[in-house]
Amino acid sequence: MPPRFDVRLTPSFQRDLEALPVSIQDKILEAIKRLETNPFGPPPKIKKLKGKGIGQWRLEIWPYRVRYDVIKQEVVLYRVRHRKEIYRE
């Protein structure tokens, strides 16, 4: 059985999520469940990011992106925003 990861939502992630329409929230929450078993792949939906800023990984749920980090056995979700806004921090 593959290792399980604990998914933790930050307050900023929760605020971003609550601002989205309910139908989009459902899609994002369903996609996040996959991070419990494999937060490192498969590409292109999950990708390691280069550069600075919070969240060194991203999960694509078109047209939104979730930025997160993996710290030991914990996946920390930082932001969920539209693809045009997520990288402007």
C-alpha positions as CSV (number, residue, x, y, z in Angstrom):
1,M,0.0,0.0,0.0
2,P,1.4,3.4,-0.9
3,P,2.2,5.8,1.9
4,R,-0.5,8.2,2.9
5,F,0.0,11.9,3.2
6,D,-2.0,14.2,5.5
7,V,-3.5,17.2,3.6
8,R,-3.6,20.5,5.6
9,L,-5.5,23.6,4.5
10,T,-4.1,27.0,5.4
11,P,-6.5,29.9,6.2
12,S,-5.5,31.6,2.9
13,F,-6.4,28.5,1.0
14,Q,-9.7,28.2,2.8
15,R,-10.5,31.9,2.0
16,D,-9.6,31.4,-1.7
17,L,-11.7,28.2,-1.9
18,E,-14.8,29.8,-0.3
19,A,-14.6,32.7,-2.8
20,L,-15.1,30.3,-5.7
21,P,-18.4,29.0,-7.1
22,V,-19.7,25.8,-5.4
23,S,-19.3,23.7,-8.6
24,I,-15.6,24.7,-8.8
25,Q,-15.1,24.0,-5.1
26,D,-16.4,20.5,-5.6
27,K,-13.9,19.8,-8.5
28,I,-11.0,21.2,-6.4
29,L,-11.9,19.1,-3.3
30,E,-12.1,16.0,-5.4
31,A,-8.7,16.7,-7.0
32,I,-7.1,17.3,-3.6
33,K,-8.1,13.8,-2.5
34,R,-5.5,12.5,-5.0
35,L,-2.7,14.3,-3.1
36,E,-3.2,12.0,-0.2
37,T,-1.7,9.1,-2.1
38,N,0.7,10.8,-4.6
39,P,1.5,14.6,-4.3
40,F,4.4,14.3,-6.7
41,G,2.8,13.3,-9.9
42,P,1.7,12.5,-12.6
43,P,2.6,15.4,-14.9
44,P,1.2,17.6,-16.4
45,K,-1.5,18.0,-13.8
46,I,1.0,18.1,-11.0
47,K,4.3,19.9,-11.5
48,K,7.3,21.0,-9.5
49,L,7.7,24.7,-9.7
50,K,11.0,26.6,-10.1
51,G,11.6,30.0,-8.5
52,K,10.6,31.7,-5.4
53,G,7.3,32.1,-3.5
54,I,5.1,29.9,-1.5
55,G,4.1,26.5,-2.8
56,Q,6.8,24.7,-4.7
57,W,4.3,22.3,-6.3
58,R,1.1,23.0,-8.3
59,L,-2.0,21.0,-9.1
60,E,-3.9,22.0,-12.2
61,I,-7.7,22.0,-12.1
62,W,-8.5,23.9,-15.3
63,P,-8.5,26.9,-15.2
64,Y,-7.4,27.0,-11.5
65,R,-4.2,26.1,-9.8
66,V,-3.5,24.9,-6.3
67,R,0.0,25.8,-4.8
68,Y,1.3,23.5,-2.1
69,D,4.4,22.1,-0.4
70,V,5.2,18.6,0.7
71,I,6.8,18.5,4.2
72,K,7.6,14.9,5.2
73,Q,4.2,13.2,5.2
74,E,2.2,16.4,5.1
75,V,0.8,18.3,2.1
76,V,0.3,21.9,3.0
77,L,-2.1,23.7,0.6
78,Y,-1.4,27.5,0.4
79,R,-3.5,29.0,-2.4
80,V,-6.1,28.2,-5.0
81,R,-6.5,30.8,-7.7
82,H,-7.2,31.3,-11.4
83,R,-4.2,30.5,-13.5
84,K,-3.8,34.2,-14.4
85,E,-3.5,35.3,-10.8
86,I,-1.8,32.4,-8.9
87,Y,1.8,33.3,-9.9
88,R,1.6,37.0,-9.1
89,E,2.7,36.8,-5.5
